[in-house]
Amino acid sequence: MMFPLLLTGSMIFAQDAPVYEQYVFDNTLLNPAFTGIVDLIEVKAAHRQQWMGFGPHNTPSTTFLMYRSRLKNRNGGIGGFLYTDKNGVNSQTGLQLNGSFQFLIHTNRKTRTILSFGFGATVFMHTYDQTDFETDIYDPVVDYSRRNYYGYDANFGVLFTHGGFLTGVSFDNLLQWTCPAYNQALERATRINMNVHVGKIFWLTNHMQLCPLLVYKTNIKNMNQIDIGLKYKLMSGKKIRTVYTKDENEVIIGLTYKQTLDVGNLSPLSISPMVGFTFKGITISYLCELGLTGIQRYNYGSHQIALGYRWYRDKFTSLGKHNVASMVYDF
């Protein structure tokens, strides 16, 4: 998957493939195989503003408009998103389309074991803008221009689910596009990113869930990071009768801890409390990421907000039907 630039304090280079942090709001950003794994249709807008209050200029920001849906024949899903990302002189606007195919391995009355394969294709425009550079300082490599570069990329993921348990792996930046604006001899080439994730939905009562999720991110050489997340869900309201019977409303409270695992730099990066609500199909989520590095002294954290609407297309059917969604609730 092509990732807009969202960095959390580790060493950066101009041509690094960006990494989404909004997957806390929508796991299809982490792995396209999540597309269609839950029996719902959803449209969602999300915005992230990073390092609020840092410096005199605009801080990095990313905005999404996302869509995901389960196919009518219930053996896969489609989705995608439009995004725009701004980070200093670099900005990027793009479109990614996702598709997934799901294979039923085993089924009984209450539990299904499903293997899902997801694919994503991205086209984007990368803008390199030097028009605001200081003109009274001479630099032979600066021409004070605004240039657009067009690129494309692809990603792939696999997801195994058994009831409320999931484990998967995804690979991003498969085509390893590099921006022509940079000196290819000096800037290191982009690398393929790998995300490994494991999670489980635990039912505490008939209306409460606890959902831990562990995510390991690496590009094999110079970037290794682990995210440890935990969500608590409280459900209420009128029952929704679809393939499964589920509660209409949700309150979600979550916390994510991030740490770098780079050689010689095993240090915490950030901690991110979040809260979310679902009421009659309307979803609202907010997350505040507080850095645990020295840069946090100079900003007010990074903030994310998402607003969406979800609905359920399928009519109520027997639990014995094959090829139904693996997850009763969104993870």
N, C-alpha and C positions, 0 to 999 in steps of 0.2 A: 504494500500500500504506500502511496506517496504521502509523506507526512509534512505538514507545514511546520515552520521553524518555531519550536517552543523549547527553550533551553532552561535548565534549572541550576546553573552555577558551575557546571563542569567546563573544562577547556573546550573551546570551539574553534572550528575552521569554517571558511566561507562556503565550502562545497559539501559540508555534512548534510546527509539526508535528515530533514526535520522529524521530530517525534511528537505525536499527538499526546496530550494529557487529558483530553475530553472523553477518553474511553470510559471514565467513571460514569458518565452520563449515557453512553451508548457503546456497547462492546463491539459493534460492527467496525468501529474505528481501530480496534485492536486486531481483529481477525474477521475477514469477510465471511468465514464459515458460520458466524453467528447469525447471518442474514436468514430470516425465516425459521430460526430454531424455536421461536416463541409464536404462539398462535395470536398474532395481532398485526394491525396496520398502523403505522405511526409516521407523522410528520413533525419535525422538531427543528427549531432554530437555537443555536448556541453561540455564545461569545465569551472569549477569554481575553482579559487585559492583564498583562504581566508587569510585575515590578512597579506598582502604582506609586507615584510620587518620586520616582527615581530620575534625577537629572532634569535639565530644562527642556528637553525635547520629548516627543511622543515615545512611549515605551512600546515594546512588541505587543501585537494583538492578533487574534485569529477569530474569524467569524465563519460559522457553518450554517447551511440549510440542508437538512438530512431527511431521507425517506427510506422506509423499509417495509416489506410486505411479505407474507407467506403466500406461496402459489396456491391456486385453487385446488390442484390435485394433491396438495400437501406433501410433496416430496422435494421441496426446496424453497428458495426465496429469491427476491430481487430487491435491489435498493441502490443507494448511492448518495452523493452529497455534492453540493457546490461549496467552495470555500474561498476565502480571501485571507491572506496572511501578510502582515507588515512587520518588518524588523529593520529599522534604520534605513539604509539606502536600498535594501533589498525588499521586494514585495512579490507576492505570487498569487495568482488567481487561477483556479482550476476546477475541473469536474471529474469525479470518479464514479464509475458504475460498478456495482457489485452483483454477483450471482452466486447461488449455492445449490448444491445437489446433495440430497440426503438419502442414505441407504439404511433400511431397517434391518438390524442384525438379529434382534430377539424381541419378543413382545409377550406380555401377559396382561392380566386384567388391569393392573395399576402401574406397571413400569415398562418403559421401552428403552432399548439400547440402540442408539443411532450413531452412524458415522457420517459426518458432514464435510464436504469439500467446498471451499469458497475461492472465488477468483475476483480480482479487481483490476480495472484498467483506468488509467488516468491520463488526461491531457491538461496542459497548463501553460500559462504565460508567466515568465519570470522577468521582472522589471528591475533594472539596475540604474538608479537615479543619482546623478552627481550634481544636479542643478542647484542644490543648496550648499554646496561646498564653499569654503572661504576663498574668495577670488584674489585676496591680497597675499596669499601664500603660494609660492610657485611649486608645482609638483609636475614633473614631466609625464607621469602616467595618468593624470587627471585631465579630462577634456570638458568637464562640466556639462555633459550631455545626459540624456535620458534614453536608455536602450531597452528594447523588449526582445526576449528570447523565448522561443516556443519549444516545448519538450513533451515527453510522454514517459509513462512508467507503468509497472504492473506489480501485483502482489498476489500471494497465494497462501491459503491456510487450510488446516485440517482440524476438526473438532470432534471429540468422542464424548458422548453424553450417555449417562445411565441414570434415569430418574433425575434427581437433583444434583448428581455429580457430573463434573465436566473437566476435561483436560484437552489442551490443544497446542498447536504451534503454528506460527505464521511467519512469512518471509516478505520483507518489504524492499523496495528499491531494487527489484530484480534486473531492471535494464540499466541501472547504474549511470543515469544521465548526469552529466556535469555541465555547468553553466559556461558558455564560451566567453563570458565577461572576465573570467579569472585566468591568470597565468597558469596554464596547465603544467608547466615545468615546476612551479613553486607550490601550487595547491595540490594536496594529496587527492587521489581519486576517491570517489564515493564508494562505499562498501554496502553489501547486502546486510540488512538488519534482520535479526531473528528474535521473535517474542515467544516465550514458553509460558503457559498459564495453566493453573490448576485452581478449581473452585468447588464449592459444595453448598447446597441449600439445606440447612437444618431446620426442621419444624420444632419450635419450642412449645407451641400450643396450636390449636386450629386456626388462630389468627395472628401468629407471630413467627417470623423467620429470622435466622441468623445466617448471613452469607459471607464467608471468608473467600478472598481471592488473592492468589499469589502470582505475580508476573515477573518474569526474568527477561531482561532486554540485553542483547549483545550484538555487536558487529564483529565478533571474534577477536579483534585486535585491541582497539583502544577505547571501547565504550562497553562497560558492563554495569548494569543497574538492576536492583531488585525493588519491586513495589509490593508492599503488604497492605491489603485493604480488608475492611470489615464493614458490612452493612447490617443494620437492624431494621426490620420491616414490621409495621403494625397495620393490619388490614381490617376494613370494616365496610359497612354499606350493603346495598342490594346485591344479591348474587347475580353474576353474569353467566348465562347458560350458553356455552359454545361447545367445542370438543370436550372441554373440562368445565366444571363449575368453579368459578373463582369470585373473589370479593371485588367490589367495584372501586373502593377507595384505598389508598395506601399512604402511610407516612413513613419516610425513610430517613434514618440517621446513620451517617457513615464516617469513617476515618481511614486515611491512607498515609502510610509512612514510606518514604523513599530513601534509598541509600545507594551510593556508588560502590561498586566492587572492583574498581580498577586496581591493578597491581600498584602497590605503594600509596594508594589513596582510598583506603577503606573508611569512608566518612559519611555521616548522615547528610541528606540533601534537603528534605522538607517534610512537613507534616500537614495534612490537608483535611480539616473537618468539612462535612457537607450535610445538607438537609434537602429533602425533596418531598413533594406532595403530588398525589394523583386524586383528582376529584371529578367523577363523572366524565372521564376521558381526558380531562385537561391535566397536563403535567407541568410542574414548576420545580426546578432544581437550582441550588446555589452551592458553590464550593469556594473556600478561601484557602489558598496554599501559602503557608508560612515557611520561609526558608530557614534552614538550620546552619547556614554558612555565614561568613562574615558580611556578605553583601546585604543580608537582611537588615543590618543597621541603617541602611540608606534608603529603604523603601517600605511600603505598607503591605507587602505581599502581592500575590497574584489572585485574581478573582474571576470566577466563571459563573455564568448563569445560562439556563436553558429553559425554553418554553415550548411545549408541544401539545399535540392532540393525538390520541390513540382510539381506535375502535376495533371491534371484533366482527369479522365477516361471516364466519362459519356458524351454521345452526347447530344445536345440540345433537350429538351423535353418540353411538355406543362406544364405551371405552375399549371394546374389543376390536375397533376398526384399525386397520393398519395405516401406516404412514401419516400419523397425526403428529402434531408438534411435540418435540421432546420435553420442552420446559413448560410447566403450567404457568409460572410467573416469570417476568423478565428478571434476569440475574442482576 
